[in-house]
Amino acid sequence: MREKIIAANWKMNHLAEDLKKFFTELLAGYKAREEVSVVIAPASPYLARAAEMADGAERVFIAAQNMYCEKSGAFTGEISPSMVKDCGCRYVILGHSERRHIFGETDELIARKVKIALNYRLNPILCIGELLEEREDGKTEEVVSSQLNAVLPQLSPEEMLSVVVAYEPVWAIGTGRTATVEQAEEVHHLVRGIIGGAFGDEVAQRVTIQYGGSVKPENIDQLMAAPDIDGALVGGASLAAESFLRLINFKQ
Ligand code: 13P
C-alpha cells in the first residue's frame, strides 16, 4: 500500500500561542493510523517549536513551507536546507503556487530546491497545478507535465521515491471551489503516468500524490476514495485541530 499523507499548510498564519493550542488539541484527539502520516507546516520561525511539540507522536512530522537552494551564505531572509533539518523537519513544501505566482519562483529554481532538499535527506512535497485560464484553455495536461518534467529528469528512481507530489489546481486554492473527485483523479492518474514514463510503473505506484485546494471535512472522504489520491495538502481547514483531526480520520 502507498503511504497516505495528510498535511497542514498553515501558510502565514498562527503565532506561538495558536501553535501550542493546536498541538495540545491535536495530540489529545490523535490516534496514529497505519500507512497514514501527518505533516504540519508552520511558518519558519515556529518550526523548532512545532518539532518539539510533535516529538514522540507516532507518524507526525514537521515540514517547512519553503527554503532556499544554497547551503549557506549571503542570502538575506532565506533559510537553508540544513536549517530546516536542524529545526527537526522531515519534509519541505516546494513550488507552492503562492511561491510560483506571488514570488515568481520558476520551474528551474524549484528543481534546484528539490535536488538540494534530497541531498539533505529532506522529503520534498513538490506542488504543481494549473491556473483557471489554463484549465479553461484545455492546457492542464501541458502545464502539469511541464512542471513535472522540469524536475523529474534530474532525479534518480530512489530520489523520486522520497518525493511527494501535491496536485493543487490554483483555482481551487482558498476559493472554496474544490476540484470534483473526477477532475482531481484525472490529473492524479496523469501525474502517475508521467512518473511511470520516467521511472517505470513500479516506482510510480509507490509515489504519494496529494490533492490540495479547498479540502475540508465535507469532501475528504470522497477525495481519499479515489484510486490515485493518496492524501491532502490543506490550508484553511488545517488551522483548527478539530477540523484537521477529522481530515486525518478520513474514512477508507
Ligand atoms: P486551501 O485548503 O485553503 O484551499 O489551501 C490549499 C493549499 O494551498 C495548501 O497548500
Residues whose N, C-alpha, C, O or C-beta is under 5 A from the ligand:
A	BS01	13P	N9 A172 I173 G174 T175 G212 G213 S214 V215 L233 V234 G235 G236 A237
